[in-house]
Amino acid sequence: DSSLVGGINQQNLPKEYSLKQNYPNPFNPVTKIEYSLPKNSYATLKIYDISGREAGVLIDKFETAGNHYVNFDASHLASGIYFYTLNAGAYTETKKMILIK
């Protein structure tokens, strides 16, 4: 997917898994989602609509330890409230974001 841009910073390895609030929020149409992996992990980062239907998969692969980010382009989605969930190892966290067009 050419609209997905990501990166990694391995300078200071995180001590624990974390999922940060997207920025900016509310957003239109692109937002940045950051997450941290303390060790190499298989990770998924998925977007869900307010009804719980999957609206996109941003990450679904084995990732190296470090601080990661993806830029999510929601130009194909309708305005509204969405949730994004990170699953890595035994860690799961979900945050809310608002798309305003």
PARORO-186920 format. One record per atom (N, C-alpha, C, O, CB): residue in one letter; z, y, x. Coordinates in steps of 0.1 Angstrom, whole numbers, m for minus. Glycine has a CB too. Layout:
# residues N
A, Z, Y, X $
...
This chain:
# residues 101
D, 0, m12, 9 $
D, 0, 0, 0 $
D, 0, 12, 9 $
D, 10, 15, 16 $
D, 12, 0, m10 $
S, m11, 19, 9 $
S, m13, 31, 18 $
S, m4, 43, 14 $
S, m2, 52, 22 $
S, m27, 35, 18 $
S, 2, 43, 2 $
S, 10, 54, m2 $
S, 24, 53, 2 $
S, 32, 62, 0 $
S, 9, 56, m18 $
L, 27, 41, 9 $
L, 41, 39, 13 $
L, 43, 42, 28 $
L, 35, 37, 36 $
L, 45, 24, 11 $
V, 52, 51, 31 $
V, 55, 55, 44 $
V, 69, 52, 47 $
V, 78, 55, 39 $
V, 52, 70, 47 $
G, 72, 46, 59 $
G, 86, 42, 62 $
G, 88, 44, 77 $
G, 79, 46, 85 $
G, 89, 28, 58 $
G, 101, 43, 80 $
G, 104, 44, 94 $
G, 118, 38, 97 $
G, 125, 34, 88 $
G, 105, 59, 98 $
I, 121, 37, 110 $
I, 134, 31, 114 $
I, 140, 39, 125 $
I, 133, 44, 134 $
I, 132, 16, 118 $
N, 153, 39, 125 $
N, 160, 45, 137 $
N, 170, 35, 142 $
N, 180, 32, 135 $
N, 167, 59, 132 $
Q, 168, 30, 154 $
Q, 177, 20, 159 $
Q, 187, 26, 169 $
Q, 193, 19, 177 $
Q, 169, 9, 165 $
Q, 188, 39, 170 $
Q, 196, 46, 180 $
Q, 211, 42, 178 $
Q, 217, 37, 188 $
Q, 195, 61, 178 $
N, 216, 44, 166 $
N, 230, 40, 164 $
N, 230, 30, 152 $
N, 228, 34, 141 $
N, 239, 53, 160 $
L, 232, 17, 156 $
L, 232, 7, 145 $
L, 243, 9, 136 $
L, 254, 11, 140 $
L, 232, m7, 151 $
P, 240, 8, 123 $
P, 251, 10, 113 $
P, 261, m1, 113 $
P, 258, m12, 117 $
P, 244, 11, 99 $
K, 273, 2, 109 $
K, 284, m8, 108 $
K, 283, m16, 95 $
K, 289, m27, 95 $
K, 297, m1, 110 $
E, 277, m11, 85 $
E, 277, m18, 72 $
E, 264, m15, 65 $
E, 257, m5, 68 $
E, 289, m14, 64 $
Y, 261, m23, 55 $
Y, 250, m21, 46 $
Y, 253, m8, 38 $
Y, 264, m6, 34 $
Y, 247, m33, 37 $
S, 242, 0, 35 $
S, 244, 11, 26 $
S, 231, 15, 21 $
S, 220, 13, 26 $
S, 250, 23, 34 $
L, 231, 21, 9 $
L, 220, 27, 2 $
L, 223, 41, m2 $
L, 233, 43, m9 $
L, 216, 18, m11 $
K, 215, 51, 3 $
K, 218, 65, 1 $
K, 211, 69, m12 $
K, 202, 63, m17 $
K, 214, 73, 12 $
Q, 216, 80, m18 $
Q, 210, 87, m29 $
Q, 197, 92, m25 $
Q, 195, 98, m14 $
Q, 219, 98, m35 $
N, 186, 90, m33 $
N, 173, 95, m29 $
N, 174, 111, m29 $
N, 182, 117, m34 $
N, 163, 91, m40 $
Y, 164, 116, m21 $
Y, 163, 131, m19 $
Y, 148, 135, m19 $
Y, 141, 128, m12 $
Y, 170, 135, m6 $
P, 144, 145, m26 $
P, 152, 152, m36 $
P, 154, 144, m49 $
P, 147, 134, m51 $
P, 146, 166, m39 $
N, 163, 148, m57 $
N, 166, 142, m70 $
N, 172, 152, m79 $
N, 182, 158, m76 $
N, 176, 130, m68 $
P, 165, 156, m90 $
P, 152, 151, m95 $
P, 141, 153, m86 $
P, 141, 162, m77 $
P, 149, 157, m109 $
F, 130, 145, m87 $
F, 118, 147, m78 $
F, 105, 146, m86 $
F, 105, 142, m98 $
F, 118, 135, m68 $
N, 94, 151, m80 $
N, 81, 151, m85 $
N, 71, 153, m74 $
N, 71, 163, m68 $
N, 79, 161, m96 $
P, 62, 143, m71 $
P, 63, 129, m75 $
P, 68, 120, m64 $
P, 69, 108, m65 $
P, 49, 124, m79 $
V, 72, 126, m52 $
V, 77, 118, m40 $
V, 91, 121, m37 $
V, 96, 132, m38 $
V, 68, 121, m28 $
T, 98, 110, m34 $
T, 112, 111, m30 $
T, 115, 101, m18 $
T, 108, 92, m17 $
T, 122, 107, m42 $
K, 125, 105, m11 $
K, 128, 97, 1 $
K, 141, 88, m2 $
K, 151, 93, m7 $
K, 131, 106, 14 $
I, 140, 75, 1 $
I, 151, 66, m1 $
I, 155, 61, 13 $
I, 147, 55, 20 $
I, 148, 55, m11 $
E, 168, 62, 17 $
E, 173, 58, 29 $
E, 183, 46, 27 $
E, 190, 46, 18 $
E, 179, 69, 37 $
Y, 182, 37, 37 $
Y, 192, 26, 36 $
Y, 195, 21, 50 $
Y, 187, 23, 59 $
Y, 186, 14, 27 $
S, 206, 14, 52 $
S, 211, 10, 65 $
S, 214, m5, 64 $
S, 220, m11, 55 $
S, 223, 17, 69 $
L, 210, m12, 75 $
L, 212, m26, 77 $
L, 220, m28, 90 $
L, 214, m25, 101 $
L, 199, m35, 77 $
P, 232, m34, 90 $
P, 239, m36, 102 $
P, 234, m48, 110 $
P, 237, m49, 122 $
P, 254, m38, 99 $
K, 226, m57, 104 $
K, 220, m68, 112 $
K, 207, m71, 106 $
K, 204, m67, 94 $
K, 230, m80, 112 $
N, 199, m78, 113 $
N, 186, m82, 108 $
N, 188, m90, 95 $
N, 196, m99, 94 $
N, 178, m91, 118 $
S, 180, m86, 85 $
S, 182, m91, 71 $
S, 169, m92, 64 $
S, 160, m83, 66 $
S, 193, m83, 64 $
Y, 168, m101, 55 $
Y, 157, m101, 45 $
Y, 161, m91, 34 $
Y, 172, m92, 29 $
Y, 154, m115, 39 $
A, 153, m81, 32 $
A, 157, m70, 23 $
A, 146, m68, 12 $
A, 134, m70, 14 $
A, 159, m57, 30 $
T, 151, m65, 0 $
T, 142, m60, m11 $
T, 147, m47, m16 $
T, 159, m45, m18 $
T, 141, m71, m22 $
L, 138, m38, m19 $
L, 141, m25, m25 $
L, 131, m24, m37 $
L, 119, m22, m35 $
L, 140, m13, m14 $
K, 137, m24, m49 $
K, 129, m24, m61 $
K, 132, m13, m70 $
K, 144, m8, m70 $
K, 130, m38, m68 $
I, 122, m8, m77 $
I, 124, 3, m87 $
I, 124, m3, m101 $
I, 115, m12, m104 $
I, 113, 14, m85 $
Y, 133, 1, m110 $
Y, 133, m3, m123 $
Y, 133, 9, m133 $
Y, 139, 19, m130 $
Y, 146, m12, m126 $
D, 127, 7, m145 $
D, 128, 17, m155 $
D, 141, 16, m163 $
D, 149, 8, m160 $
D, 115, 17, m164 $
I, 143, 26, m172 $
I, 155, 26, m179 $
I, 158, 14, m188 $
I, 169, 11, m191 $
I, 155, 39, m189 $
S, 147, 6, m191 $
S, 148, m6, m199 $
S, 151, m18, m190 $
S, 153, m29, m195 $
S, 136, m9, m207 $
G, 151, m16, m177 $
G, 154, m27, m168 $
G, 141, m35, m163 $
G, 142, m45, m156 $
G, 163, m37, m174 $
R, 130, m30, m167 $
R, 117, m36, m163 $
R, 114, m31, m148 $
R, 116, m19, m145 $
R, 106, m32, m172 $
E, 109, m40, m140 $
E, 105, m37, m127 $
E, 93, m27, m127 $
E, 83, m30, m133 $
E, 102, m50, m118 $
A, 95, m16, m120 $
A, 84, m6, m120 $
A, 77, m5, m106 $
A, 68, 2, m104 $
A, 90, 8, m124 $
G, 83, m12, m96 $
G, 77, m12, m83 $
G, 85, m20, m73 $
G, 98, m21, m75 $
G, 75, 2, m78 $
V, 79, m24, m62 $
V, 86, m31, m51 $
V, 82, m23, m39 $
V, 71, m23, m35 $
V, 82, m46, m50 $
L, 92, m17, m32 $
L, 90, m9, m21 $
L, 91, m17, m8 $
L, 84, m15, 2 $
L, 99, 3, m20 $
I, 101, m26, m8 $
I, 104, m34, 4 $
I, 106, m48, m1 $
I, 113, m51, m11 $
I, 116, m29, 12 $
D, 100, m58, 6 $
D, 102, m72, 3 $
D, 98, m80, 16 $
D, 88, m86, 16 $
D, 93, m77, m10 $
K, 107, m79, 26 $
K, 104, m85, 39 $
K, 116, m86, 48 $
K, 127, m80, 44 $
K, 93, m77, 46 $
F, 115, m93, 59 $
F, 126, m93, 68 $
F, 126, m80, 76 $
F, 116, m76, 82 $
F, 124, m106, 78 $
E, 137, m74, 77 $
E, 139, m61, 84 $
E, 148, m62, 95 $
E, 158, m70, 95 $
E, 143, m50, 74 $
T, 146, m54, 106 $
T, 155, m54, 117 $
T, 167, m45, 114 $
T, 166, m36, 105 $
T, 148, m49, 130 $
A, 178, m47, 121 $
A, 190, m38, 119 $
A, 186, m24, 122 $
A, 178, m21, 131 $
A, 201, m43, 128 $
G, 193, m15, 115 $
G, 190, m1, 118 $
G, 190, 8, 105 $
G, 193, 3, 94 $
G, 177, 1, 125 $
N, 187, 20, 107 $
N, 186, 30, 95 $
N, 172, 31, 91 $
N, 163, 35, 100 $
N, 193, 44, 99 $
H, 168, 28, 79 $
H, 155, 28, 74 $
H, 153, 38, 63 $
H, 162, 43, 57 $
H, 151, 14, 69 $
Y, 140, 41, 61 $
Y, 137, 50, 49 $
Y, 123, 46, 44 $
Y, 114, 41, 52 $
Y, 138, 65, 53 $
V, 121, 49, 31 $
V, 107, 48, 25 $
V, 105, 61, 17 $
V, 115, 66, 11 $
V, 106, 35, 17 $
N, 93, 65, 17 $
N, 89, 76, 8 $
N, 83, 70, m4 $
N, 73, 63, m3 $
N, 80, 86, 14 $
F, 89, 71, m16 $
F, 84, 65, m29 $
F, 76, 75, m36 $
F, 80, 86, m40 $
F, 96, 60, m37 $
D, 63, 72, m38 $
D, 54, 80, m46 $
D, 53, 75, m60 $
D, 48, 65, m63 $
D, 40, 81, m39 $
A, 59, 83, m70 $
A, 60, 79, m84 $
A, 49, 86, m92 $
A, 51, 87, m104 $
A, 74, 82, m89 $
S, 38, 90, m86 $
S, 28, 97, m94 $
S, 22, 89, m105 $
S, 16, 94, m114 $
S, 18, 103, m85 $
H, 23, 75, m104 $
H, 17, 66, m114 $
H, 27, 63, m125 $
H, 24, 56, m134 $
H, 13, 53, m107 $
L, 39, 68, m124 $
L, 50, 66, m134 $
L, 52, 78, m143 $
L, 49, 89, m140 $
L, 63, 62, m127 $
A, 57, 75, m155 $
A, 60, 85, m165 $
A, 73, 92, m161 $
A, 82, 86, m154 $
A, 61, 80, m179 $
S, 75, 104, m165 $
S, 88, 111, m163 $
S, 99, 103, m169 $
S, 97, 96, m179 $
S, 88, 125, m169 $
G, 111, 104, m163 $
G, 123, 96, m169 $
G, 133, 92, m158 $
G, 132, 96, m147 $
G, 118, 84, m176 $
I, 142, 84, m163 $
I, 153, 79, m154 $
I, 148, 66, m148 $
I, 144, 57, m156 $
I, 167, 78, m161 $
Y, 150, 64, m135 $
Y, 147, 51, m129 $
Y, 159, 47, m120 $
Y, 167, 55, m117 $
Y, 134, 52, m120 $
F, 159, 34, m117 $
F, 170, 29, m108 $
F, 163, 22, m97 $
F, 152, 17, m98 $
F, 179, 19, m116 $
Y, 169, 23, m85 $
Y, 164, 15, m74 $
Y, 176, 7, m68 $
Y, 187, 11, m67 $
Y, 159, 25, m63 $
T, 172, m6, m65 $
T, 182, m16, m61 $
T, 178, m21, m47 $
T, 167, m26, m45 $
T, 183, m27, m71 $
L, 188, m21, m38 $
L, 186, m27, m25 $
L, 194, m40, m25 $
L, 206, m41, m28 $
L, 191, m18, m13 $
N, 187, m51, m21 $
N, 193, m64, m19 $
N, 191, m68, m4 $
N, 179, m69, 0 $
N, 188, m75, m29 $
A, 201, m71, 3 $
A, 200, m75, 17 $
A, 213, m83, 21 $
A, 224, m78, 19 $
A, 199, m63, 27 $
G, 210, m95, 25 $
G, 222, m104, 28 $
G, 229, m106, 15 $
G, 223, m109, 4 $
G, 231, m98, 39 $
A, 242, m104, 15 $
A, 251, m106, 3 $
A, 253, m92, m4 $
A, 260, m91, m14 $
A, 264, m112, 6 $
Y, 246, m81, 1 $
Y, 248, m68, m3 $
Y, 238, m64, m14 $
Y, 226, m67, m13 $
Y, 246, m58, 9 $
T, 243, m58, m25 $
T, 234, m53, m35 $
T, 240, m39, m40 $
T, 252, m38, m42 $
T, 233, m63, m47 $
E, 231, m29, m40 $
E, 236, m17, m46 $
E, 224, m10, m53 $
E, 212, m12, m50 $
E, 240, m7, m34 $
T, 228, m3, m64 $
T, 218, 3, m73 $
T, 222, 18, m74 $
T, 233, 21, m76 $
T, 217, m4, m87 $
K, 211, 27, m74 $
K, 213, 41, m76 $
K, 203, 46, m86 $
K, 193, 39, m89 $
K, 212, 49, m63 $
K, 206, 57, m92 $
K, 198, 63, m103 $
K, 190, 75, m97 $
K, 195, 82, m89 $
K, 207, 68, m115 $
M, 178, 76, m102 $
M, 170, 88, m98 $
M, 162, 93, m110 $
M, 160, 85, m119 $
M, 160, 84, m86 $
I, 158, 105, m110 $
I, 152, 112, m121 $
I, 138, 117, m117 $
I, 137, 125, m107 $
I, 161, 123, m127 $
L, 128, 113, m124 $
L, 114, 118, m121 $
L, 111, 128, m132 $
L, 111, 125, m144 $
L, 104, 106, m121 $
I, 107, 140, m128 $
I, 104, 151, m137 $
I, 90, 156, m133 $
I, 87, 160, m122 $
I, 114, 163, m136 $
K, 81, 154, m143 $
K, 67, 159, m140 $
K, 64, 171, m147 $
K, 53, 177, m146 $
K, 57, 148, m144 $
